[in-house]
């Protein structure tokens, strides 16, 4: 009895030792699954194993939010129905990118791009021509933030302004409190001064004037006499800026180019008119003829040139050309060969004789052919060549029946 009891105690001790040396493996879950555009709560980061009933919580990444705000953003480590393994419950949520509403529209300006505005996107404002960003709101780029709002307010556009127009000595312009885009100002000079340059300046869309200020100067050009010509305009000892003076040439003279000159800003005249003698271009020789007088180069005004043709040639056109104010009054004539009446008559007679000879020859030929035709027997061609011809034929002027 005692031995039996000792044996049972020993067996119990061995079983206890075995159980202590080989403990039962507990069920657990590995790392939670990765979810697109979402991250684990910071308290779960770095853990590799989770016990049954452990719960992990997700959150959407920066710039993203839940598609369905009522969705459960946690999963739990659960034992399967057989009790042999553990796994995470299914993910029941999704994250999508945050979007900003369209930015504010502005007067006299616009922004680009103007379609979608996801988190992190930017829009840039620009002003219409003649407008610029107000200095206090000059930052023209806006960014869509992670909270779905723009990082700042839209800028403003105002009319471009030009600085005070440039001054000009001995002159002035219309002054204003401000000079906006497209504003035009007009300059004028003091008495006895002449404006040299543009009278008007315009404020451009870049905020600059479109030119330099004009000058106000005392400009005078002295009277100038020309050779072979007289003053046609009213005489004055001096003439002002841009005044024009017209001349006329003496008889038998003409202007080489312009008949007037203009007083320039530096007190000198533009190209001086020049009177040249009225002359015509030289006459070109004509074929089968000649002209008198001969001139090598130019022909003086009023000169008359006479043309003549060689023997056996007739002149076509006027034989006399006169040089009038540098132009010939008529076209140059030309010479054409004469035609005699005798050769023409001979040709006509010869043609008639040849025609008569040809007619006689044809008549004789036809008559001879007709005579030969009477002496030859007539040839009868049967309508049906295969049938025997039983018609009579003529033999030496008699009708003979065929047998």
C-alpha positions in Angstrom: 0.0 0.0 0.0 2.8 2.3 0.9 4.7 1.4 -2.2 1.6 2.1 -4.3 1.2 5.5 -2.8 4.9 6.3 -3.4 4.6 5.2 -7.0 1.6 7.5 -7.6 3.4 10.4 -6.0 6.4 9.9 -8.2 4.2 9.7 -11.3 2.5 13.0 -10.3 5.9 14.7 -9.8 7.1 13.6 -13.2 4.0 14.8 -14.9 4.3 18.2 -13.1 7.9 18.5 -14.2 7.0 17.7 -17.9 4.2 20.3 -17.8 6.6 22.9 -16.4 9.2 22.1 -19.0 6.8 22.3 -22.1 4.2 25.1 -21.5 1.2 25.5 -23.9 1.8 28.1 -26.9 -0.7 31.0 -26.6 -2.5 32.3 -29.8 -1.4 35.8 -31.2 -1.6 38.0 -34.3 1.3 39.4 -36.3 1.7 43.0 -37.5 -1.5 44.7 -38.6 -2.2 45.0 -42.4 -1.1 48.1 -44.3 -4.0 50.3 -45.4 -3.6 52.7 -48.4 -3.3 56.3 -47.4 -3.6 55.4 -43.7 -1.1 54.9 -40.8 -1.3 53.1 -37.4 -1.8 55.1 -34.2 1.6 55.9 -32.8 1.1 53.6 -29.7 1.1 50.6 -32.0 4.1 51.4 -34.1 7.0 49.0 -33.8 5.1 46.1 -32.3 5.5 42.8 -34.1 3.0 40.6 -32.1 -0.4 41.2 -30.6 -2.4 39.1 -28.2 -6.0 37.9 -28.6 -8.5 40.8 -28.3 -5.8 43.4 -28.8 -7.2 46.4 -30.7 -5.2 48.7 -33.0 -6.4 52.0 -34.3 -5.6 53.7 -37.7 -5.7 57.3 -38.8 -5.8 58.7 -42.4 -2.5 60.1 -43.6 -1.6 63.8 -44.0 -3.9 65.4 -46.5 -6.4 62.5 -46.5 -9.7 61.9 -44.8 -12.2 59.1 -44.3 -14.5 58.3 -47.2 -17.2 57.5 -44.7 -16.8 59.4 -41.4 -18.9 56.8 -39.6 -16.6 53.9 -40.5 -14.8 52.0 -37.8 -11.0 52.8 -38.0 -9.9 49.9 -35.7 -9.3 46.2 -36.1 -9.1 43.4 -33.4 -7.0 40.3 -33.0 -9.5 37.4 -32.9 -9.4 33.6 -32.5 -10.9 31.7 -35.3 -13.9 29.4 -34.8 -11.8 26.3 -34.5 -9.6 27.9 -31.8 -6.4 26.9 -33.7 -5.3 30.3 -35.1 -5.7 34.0 -34.6 -6.2 36.8 -37.2 -7.1 40.4 -37.6 -10.7 41.4 -38.3 -11.3 42.9 -41.8 -10.5 46.6 -42.4 -13.8 48.5 -42.7 -12.7 52.0 -43.8 -10.9 53.8 -46.7 -9.1 57.1 -46.9 -9.2 59.6 -49.8 -7.4 62.8 -50.6 -8.7 66.0 -49.2 -9.9 68.6 -51.8 -10.1 72.4 -51.5 -13.0 74.4 -52.8 -12.3 76.6 -55.8 -10.4 79.7 -54.7 -11.9 83.1 -54.7 -12.4 85.0 -58.0 -11.0 88.5 -58.3 -11.9 91.6 -60.3 -9.6 92.3 -63.3 -7.7 89.0 -62.9 -7.9 85.3 -62.9 -6.1 82.1 -61.6 -4.6 79.0 -63.2 -5.1 76.0 -63.1 -8.9 76.1 -62.7 -10.0 72.5 -62.6 -9.2 70.3 -59.5 -7.8 71.5 -56.2 -6.4 68.4 -54.2 -4.3 68.7 -51.1 -0.9 70.3 -51.9 -1.9 71.8 -55.2 -1.3 75.5 -56.0 -3.0 78.2 -58.0 -1.4 81.3 -59.3 -3.2 84.6 -59.8 -2.5 87.1 -62.6 -4.0 90.5 -63.4 -5.5 91.6 -66.7 -3.5 93.9 -69.0 -3.2 97.3 -67.5 -3.6 96.0 -63.9 -1.1 94.8 -61.3 -1.2 93.1 -57.9 -1.8 95.4 -55.0 1.4 95.6 -53.0 -0.2 94.5 -49.7 -1.5 91.3 -51.3 1.3 90.8 -53.9 1.7 87.0 -53.1 -0.1 85.6 -56.1 0.3 81.8 -55.3 -2.2 79.9 -53.0 -1.7 76.4 -51.6 -4.4 73.8 -50.7 -3.7 72.8 -47.0 -4.2 69.5 -45.2 -7.4 70.8 -43.7 -9.0 71.5 -47.1 -8.5 75.2 -46.9 -6.3 77.6 -48.8 -3.3 79.0 -47.0 -4.2 82.6 -47.6 -6.7 85.0 -49.2 -6.8 85.8 -52.9 -4.8 88.9 -54.0 -6.3 92.1 -55.5 -5.6 93.8 -58.8 -5.5 97.5 -59.4 -4.9 99.8 -62.3 -1.2 100.2 -63.3 0.1 103.6 -62.5 3.0 105.5 -64.1 5.3 107.8 -62.2 5.2 111.6 -62.7 5.9 112.4 -66.4 9.4 113.7 -67.2 9.9 117.5 -67.2 11.0 119.5 -70.2 12.8 122.9 -70.0 10.8 125.8 -71.4 7.7 123.7 -71.6 4.9 122.1 -69.5 2.3 119.3 -69.5 -1.2 118.7 -68.1 -0.7 117.7 -64.4 -2.9 115.1 -62.7 -3.2 113.5 -59.2 -2.4 110.1 -60.7 -1.4 108.7 -64.1 -3.2 105.4 -64.7 -2.7 102.9 -67.5 -3.6 104.4 -71.0 -3.5 107.9 -69.6 -2.2 110.4 -72.3 -0.6 113.7 -71.4 0.2 116.6 -73.8 3.2 118.8 -73.8 3.4 122.4 -74.9 6.3 124.9 -75.1 6.6 128.4 -73.8 6.1 131.4 -76.1 8.8 131.7 -78.8 9.9 128.1 -78.3 9.3 125.3 -80.7 8.4 121.7 -79.6 10.9 119.1 -80.9 9.7 115.5 -80.6 6.4 113.9 -79.7 3.6 116.1 -78.3 1.9 113.2 -76.4 3.1 110.5 -74.0 1.0 107.5 -73.0 1.2 105.4 -69.8 1.7 101.8 -70.8 0.6 98.5 -69.1 4.2 98.1 -67.8 3.9 101.3 -65.7 6.3 103.2 -67.9 5.8 106.1 -70.3 6.0 105.1 -74.0 8.7 107.7 -74.9 10.9 110.5 -73.8 9.8 114.1 -73.1 10.0 116.4 -76.1 12.4 119.4 -76.2 11.4 123.1 -76.4 14.0 125.0 -78.5 14.3 128.2 -80.4 14.7 127.0 -84.0 15.3 129.1 -87.0 16.5 128.5 -90.5 17.9 131.3 -92.7 16.6 132.0 -96.2 18.5 130.3 -99.0 18.6 131.3 -102.6 18.9 128.5 -105.3 20.6 128.6 -108.7 18.4 128.8 -111.8 15.3 129.3 -109.6 13.2 131.8 -107.6 11.3 131.7 -104.2 7.7 130.8 -104.7 6.6 131.0 -101.0 6.4 134.2 -99.0 9.8 135.6 -98.2 11.1 135.8 -94.6 14.6 136.3 -93.4 14.3 133.2 -91.1 11.8 130.3 -90.9 10.7 128.3 -87.9 10.9 124.6 -87.2 9.1 122.4 -89.8 8.2 125.4 -92.0 8.4 124.6 -95.7 9.7 126.9 -98.4 8.7 126.3 -102.0 10.7 127.4 -105.1 10.1 127.5 -108.9 12.7 127.0 -111.6 13.6 129.4 -114.5 12.4 128.8 -118.0 13.9 125.7 -119.7 14.8 124.3 -116.2 13.1 121.7 -114.1 13.5 120.3 -110.5 15.9 117.4 -110.2 13.8 116.1 -107.2 11.7 118.1 -104.7 10.5 121.7 -105.3 10.5 122.5 -101.5 12.7 122.2 -98.4 11.8 122.0 -94.7 13.4 123.6 -91.6 14.8 120.9 -89.3 15.2 120.8 -85.5 19.0 121.6 -85.7 18.3 124.8 -87.6 19.3 123.4 -91.1 17.3 122.8 -94.2 16.4 119.5 -95.5 17.6 118.6 -99.1 18.0 121.9 -101.1 15.9 122.0 -104.3 18.1 121.8 -107.4 17.0 123.2 -110.9 18.5 121.4 -113.9 18.2 122.3 -117.5 15.2 120.8 -119.3 16.7 118.2 -121.6 15.4 115.1 -123.4 17.2 111.8 -123.6 19.3 111.2 -126.7 17.6 109.9 -129.9 18.4 106.3 -130.8 19.3 105.6 -134.4 16.5 104.1 -136.6 16.9 101.2 -139.0 17.2 102.1 -142.7 17.1 105.8 -141.8 18.8 108.7 -140.0 18.0 111.9 -138.0 19.4 115.4 -137.7 20.8 117.0 -135.7 22.8 114.4 -133.8 23.2 114.6 -130.0 25.5 112.3 -128.1 23.9 112.6 -124.6 21.1 115.0 -123.8 19.0 117.1 -126.1 18.2 120.7 -125.0 14.6 121.8 -124.4 12.9 123.1 -127.6 15.1 121.2 -130.0 13.4 119.6 -133.1 14.9 116.5 -134.6 14.0 115.5 -138.2 14.1 111.9 -139.4 14.6 110.6 -143.0 14.5 107.1 -144.5 17.0 105.5 -147.0 16.1 105.1 -150.7 13.5 102.4 -151.2 11.9 102.9 -147.8 8.9 104.8 -146.6 8.6 106.5 -143.2 5.9 105.3 -140.8 5.1 108.0 -138.2 5.9 111.7 -137.8 9.3 112.8 -139.2 9.7 115.7 -136.7 10.1 115.3 -132.9 10.4 118.2 -130.5 11.9 118.2 -126.9 9.3 119.8 -124.6 10.0 120.1 -120.9 12.3 117.1 -120.9 9.9 114.8 -122.9 9.7 114.1 -126.6 6.3 115.2 -128.0 5.8 112.2 -130.3 6.9 108.6 -130.7 10.0 107.8 -132.8 9.1 106.9 -136.4 10.5 103.9 -138.3 11.3 103.0 -142.0 9.5 100.3 -144.0 10.5 98.9 -147.5 8.6 100.2 -150.5 6.6 97.8 -152.8 6.6 98.4 -156.7 3.4 97.9 -158.7 5.2 96.2 -161.7 6.3 93.1 -159.8 2.9 92.8 -158.4 1.3 92.9 -161.9 3.7 90.4 -163.2 2.9 88.1 -160.4 -0.8 88.4 -161.0 -0.5 87.6 -164.8 1.8 84.7 -164.1 -0.7 83.3 -161.6 -3.5 83.6 -164.2 -1.5 81.9 -167.0 -0.6 79.0 -164.7 -4.2 78.6 -163.7 -5.4 78.4 -167.3 -2.7 75.9 -168.2 -3.7 73.7 -165.4 -7.4 73.9 -166.4 -6.6 72.9 -170.0 -4.5 70.0 -168.9 -7.3 68.6 -166.8 -9.8 69.0 -169.6 -7.6 67.1 -172.1 -7.0 64.3 -169.6 -10.7 63.8 -168.9 -11.6 63.8 -172.6 -9.0 61.2 -173.4 -10.2 59.0 -170.6 -13.8 59.2 -171.8 -12.8 58.1 -175.4 -11.0 55.1 -174.1 -14.0 54.1 -172.0 -16.2 53.7 -175.1 -13.9 51.1 -176.8 -13.7 48.8 -173.8 -16.5 46.0 -173.2 -18.6 46.5 -170.2 -18.0 44.1 -167.3 -21.1 42.7 -165.6 -20.7 41.7 -162.0 -23.3 39.1 -160.9 -25.2 39.6 -157.8 -24.8 36.0 -156.8 -21.3 34.9 -157.9 -22.0 31.1 -157.3 -25.0 31.1 -159.7 -24.4 30.6 -163.4 -24.7 33.8 -165.3 -27.3 33.3 -168.1 -27.7 37.0 -169.0 -26.7 38.0 -172.5 -23.5 39.9 -173.1 -22.4 42.3 -175.7 -19.9 41.2 -178.3 -18.8 43.7 -180.9 -22.0 45.7 -180.4 -24.4 42.6 -180.7 -26.4 40.9 -178.0 -25.5 37.2 -177.8 -27.4 34.7 -175.8 -25.3 32.4 -173.6 -25.9 28.6 -174.0 
